[in-house]
Amino acid sequence: AAALALCIAENPGEPSAALAEYESRRLGRTTRLQEASRSRVHINHLADGPEQQNRDREFALSDPLVANGWIYAYDPESDRERRSEHPAPSR
């Protein structure tokens, strides 16, 4: 929502341009998130039993918030500033 709000604020009166910018900014991140989610489908949905118990033991030894920090640390303002300093090449 914050990223979309920034795009709308930067393109007032031009909703198509705002949405195109939003898509451009978010596509790489959302693709990465979907890929991470899909790669865990087997691990996250184990039936009760030895595999599930081993998985749970491994989970108990790590901090999933640290392992997935890139998801929670995202700052749309910083991302916008970084993009303005280093714009993507034109297609």
N, C-alpha and C positions, 0 to 999 in steps of 0.2 A: 504494500500500500504506500509506503514512504517513497519507494522508487517511482511509482506511478504518479504520485503527487508532485514530485520534482519535475518529471517530464511534462506534466500539464502546466506547471508554473512556468516552465521555460518556453512553452509553446501555447500561450493563452490564445484562445480563439481559433486554434488549429488542432482540433482533436485528432485528425488523421496523422499529423506530424508527431504529436505527442505519443500516440500509440505505437507508431513505427519506432520512435526513439526508445520507448519502454521495451519493446520486443528486442531491439538491438542490444540494449544493456543487460537484459535478463536471460537471453537465450543460452549463453555459455554456462552460466551458473545453474539454471534450471535443468539443463541437459546433464551436467555433472551430478546433480542431486538425484535425478531419475536413475542414472546409471548406478550410483551407489546403492540406491534402494533395490533395484533389480538384482544386483550382485549378491544381496543378502537374503533373497527369498527363501532359499533352502535352510539357511541357518536360523532365520527368524521363525520358521514354522515347522519345527521338528516335533514329532510325536513324543509323548512322554516315554522315557527310556534312557539307555546309556548315552546315546548321542546328545540328547537334550541335557542330561546331567553334566556331561563334559563341557558342553557349551556354557551352561550356567556357572560352572566353576571358573572357566576362562573369563567370563564377564565379571565375576566377583573380584578378579585380580587386576582389572583395569578400570579406567574411568572413561565411559563412553562420551562424556562431554568433552574431554580432552581430545579423544580420537576424532571427534566430529566438530572440533572447534571452528573450522572454516564456515560451518553452517551458521553457528550462533554469533560469530564475531562480525558478520557482514554489516557494513555501514554504508547505506546508499549515498550519503553526503560525500564521504571519502572516495567512493567509487566514481561519483560524478566529477569530483575535482581531479582525480587521477586521469580520467578519460579526457578531460579538457586540456590537461598538460601533455598527454600522449594520445592524440586522436588516432583511431584506427585508419589504416590506409583506405583510400576510396576503392570501390569495386569497379 
